[in-house]
């Protein structure tokens, strides 16, 4: 047994209003009080941290690690390399799959509002990449995509193919499919009908690509918010993540299975106790209430601004894709299984509907919110007040990286008043304790979506990637922003032990940063880097020195 006394630190404990520590002690993987008597035989060591800034390890409580891992092998269709459809075609032609002339050519991250052409690519554009290989490019929100003619053929999509549930196939003026896959139902149709089945081993190897990524970002706890549990042709997600953890992926993972039970509370198999236990486990089910703001598919009270010089909005007020009977069935399943129910919900119109349904529900979990509302991009004062009155108070997450990376699409889609109603971090933080900032990685037009330091800068400065300001009244202090990635984030979902804080009894999951964020200029926060990571008191990452 060893007791380690860390000296000469500047430690943020994870909670605002608490004094910084100049030292702390770790024993058996947990923080202990400095005056606790040492058992006989205890080895006591001191480590001089030489003034390092220390804080709890980050929690990214809303992400898609499997999707993030896939981006590491796909072509980034994001600025600055891709600013036009012509750029996209060039980058895709240069991909390894295109050069080899075999397999699917895949990309990710485009946002039509950021392209010079101010439109989505179509199958005709992607046919210039290849007419013999299928081409599949995910939009930045990961809700929609675009494919070429070959991919449409493999999926069997013709002008006579009806739109799938929870989505639509984009069509040209003659009614023929134009390659756009609008929302998840359409994307999943192509994945299930055309793409080759995944193998367990290849998926595990892909997940293992995330090890260095997460360590360099200081993230030791995250979620997969869109697991396809029992999906045909897809390996079981829990088994994948557990095997990746066995092989060295150090991140603890809560999985949320996409609800596929329809209106039947017994429409999905119940979780076993084993599936709900451990550092990698199922924590809940996931529903989708609407789409995205940048894609103009989030369900909003006020119609979207018509595209300048373009075709009228296909869905003027977005798409409400969740019905009450389906919501009630998923809630009943979650209640029976003692897990959370998470709802993707961006627009204020969809928030109106779901809050109305939740008013008649009571909590079923102790120590953690029974329901999570994800994104809440346009949360109004009346909706915040309603949440405060509800018996079942949901946890909330939001992603400040979205307006930071996608501000052009937000400003183009929303009136100034509605734009200022987006991502109200300060207002939510004042009223909702179980609230977290998170990344939704890789679902936005940013090359490093889950860079916590970029997210912190956006929350503190309310400036986008080009320096434009979005609703500065919703800016928060650096202490509040850090707490929304640590102690406050730990309240959003079930976690293994006490994490997100440096205090006696909590797990010794902590990181060091290259500088003190409390002393840095807010506009320089994105330049900071994680220099060391400790998990349960063991150092598992040290930033390589530049040669």
Secondary structure, DSSP 8 states (H G I E B T S, - for coil): -EEEEEEEEEEE-SSTTS--BS-EEEETTEEE-TT----TT-EEEEEEEEEEEEEE-EEE-S-BHHHHHHHTTSEE--TTT-SSHHHHHHHHHTSHHHHHT-S-EEEEEE-GGGSTT-S---HHHHHTT-SSS-EEEEETTSS-EEE-HHHHHHHT--TTS---TT-EEEE-TTS-EEEEEESHHHHHHHHHHTS----HHHHHHHHHTHHHHHHHHTEEEEEEEEE-TT-TTS--HHHHHHHHHHTT---EEEEEEE---TT-TTSS----TGGGSSSEEEEEEEEE----TTTT-S--SS-----TTS---SSTT------HHHHHHHHHHHHHHT-EEEEEE-SHHHHHHHHHHHTT-----SSS-SEEEEE-TB--HHHHHHHHH-SS--EEEE-THHHHHHHHHHHHHS-HHHHHTB--HHHHHHH-SSEEE---TTSSS-TTTT-HHHHHHHHHH-B-TTS-B--GGG---HHHHHHTTTTTGGGSS--SSS-SS-STTSB--EEEESS-TTTS-GGGGGG--EEEEEETTEEEEE-----
